[in-house]
Amino acid sequence: MKIEDARKIIQEEGLQGYNLCEERENRENEVVLKKENEKWIVYVTDKLSPLSRTF
């Protein structure tokens, strides 16, 4: 999937509270999506630490 495809899905679904490939500190209770080496890294942050899974 391309970043543009992910952005389109997020907009169509009206999703909020996400970080799509932004270079900044993660916020609390946020879904983070980033692409590294042709793989998507997706995780959710909380108060303690991020949970992560690579697809």
C-alpha positions as CSV (number, residue, x, y, z in Angstrom):
1,M,0.0,0.0,0.0
2,K,1.2,3.5,-0.8
3,I,1.1,6.4,1.7
4,E,-1.5,8.1,-0.5
5,D,-3.8,5.0,-0.2
6,A,-3.5,5.0,3.6
7,R,-4.2,8.8,3.7
8,K,-7.3,8.2,1.5
9,I,-8.7,5.5,3.8
10,I,-8.1,7.6,6.9
11,Q,-10.0,10.5,5.3
12,E,-12.9,8.4,4.0
13,E,-13.3,6.7,7.4
14,G,-13.1,10.1,9.2
15,L,-10.4,8.7,11.5
16,Q,-8.7,10.9,14.1
17,G,-5.9,10.5,16.6
18,Y,-3.3,9.1,14.2
19,N,0.3,9.9,13.1
20,L,0.8,9.1,9.4
21,C,4.6,9.2,8.7
22,E,5.1,12.4,10.7
23,E,8.5,13.1,12.1
24,R,7.5,14.2,15.6
25,E,7.1,12.8,19.1
26,N,4.2,10.4,19.5
27,R,1.2,11.5,21.4
28,E,-0.7,9.6,24.1
29,N,-3.4,7.2,22.7
30,E,-2.4,7.6,19.1
31,V,-2.2,5.1,16.2
32,V,1.1,5.5,14.5
33,L,1.6,4.4,10.9
34,K,5.0,4.6,9.2
35,K,6.7,2.9,6.3
36,E,10.3,1.6,6.7
37,N,12.1,-0.5,4.1
38,E,8.9,-1.1,2.1
39,K,7.1,-2.4,5.3
40,W,4.4,-0.7,7.3
41,I,5.1,-0.2,11.0
42,V,1.8,0.2,12.9
43,Y,1.4,0.6,16.7
44,V,-0.7,2.3,19.3
45,T,0.7,4.5,22.0
46,D,-0.5,4.7,25.6
47,K,0.8,6.3,28.8
48,L,3.5,3.6,29.4
49,S,5.0,2.5,26.1
50,P,4.0,1.8,22.5
51,L,2.8,-1.6,21.4
52,S,4.1,-2.4,18.0
53,R,3.7,-4.9,15.2
54,T,5.3,-5.0,11.8
55,F,3.3,-5.9,8.7
